[in-house]
């Protein structure tokens, strides 16, 4: 069984994903694609949270946690790319 808060978090995540996608297409800032993928993995983890309440709870729980791990890697690599490009611009 799932909770109403999980569905609300999923809806908020999808709306924020659309906003982030729009901002990424509008601007060309290095590392922002990785931030998009981070948000995507967070939204997918929220989706798996809802689905795990319906069926195959253990399987979707593992997939949910892997999604959060991939989100962490994506956010970290986005920060590294962004800081690397900032350091390169400072040295010019």
C-alpha positions, 0 to 999 in steps of 0.5 A: 500500500502506498501513502498519499504523500508519496504520490504528492512527492511524485507529482512535485518531482515531475513538475520540477523535472519539467522546469529543470528540463526547460531551463537546461534547454534555454541555457548552455551551462556546463554540467547542467545536463548531469543535474537534469539526470540527477533530477530524473533519477530522483523522480524515478526513485519516487515513482518506484516508491509508489510502485513498490507499494502495489507489487514486488515490493522488494524488487522495486525497493532495491531499484529505488535505492539504486536510483537514488545512488545514480542521482547522487553520482549525477549530481556529483559529476555535475558539480565537478564539471561545473567547478572544472569549467569555472576554474578553467575560465578563471585561469584565462 
